[in-house]
Amino acid sequence: RLLSGGHDRFLHEEKFYHWIQDQNIRNTPKVYAWDKESRLGLFSFIPGSFPIEPISDDQIKQLSDFILRLNVNREYAHKQEIPMATDTALSIAGHLENVGGRLSKLKEIVDHADKLKSIQSFLNEELIPRWEFIYESSLSSDLFDFKISKSDQVLSPSDIGFHNTLQSSANKLSFFDFEYAGWDDPCKMCCDFLLQPRYAISSDQSAFFENKVCSLLSPQAQEIFPHRLKLLKPIHCIKWCC
């Protein structure tokens, strides 16, 4: 189905799997057929189970290697019809707009639903004041309007994390679920990886992943990467709260 804003889950999944198979990446399900009219895909069965916590350093490395493999031929990928990742933006200003819109929609829903009154105090006393502080702090940054160049965008599953992996008996991970995937802000991809609540990621593991993602970027983008990441993390904390 279509997401708000016109994002087509079927399109994102199909285009991303085309890229995966074009690059001969094998640690994902194999696609046998697409039925655009019925909006269905037929995939190979992947035996395995969801990873058990705590997440190991080897699992972090496997996921990092998968991201690096996706991005080996980005120059060629830009010639393909791969859409932008869902909910992404290419500037701090754009991320603030996206998350602010999400927070406004949540507040509207809560304000008009009697059975949700119990969380009004959380929104009004904690989340919204925190958001206002983050927003005002972000406005003063020199990077507020800086826009990620096309060459420094990365290919990302977007809904990234171990909740979308299966682990084999040999401790090898397979990756799936790309209905939000596409071109992404590398810092947003790192935020989503760290903040996705299903699995806890240590600070050292997060730093390892962030360094791998940073290695994909141009020297200029690498220089400002940690500064943009520091700005984006609190913004995307609010997104995940929403």
Beta strands, then each sheet from edge to edge (+ up, - down):
strand 1: 31-35
strand 2: 40-43
strand 3: 154-156
strand 4: 165-167
strand 5: 173-175
strand 6: 182-184
sheet 1: 1+ 2-
sheet 2: 3+ 6-
sheet 3: 4+ 5-
end
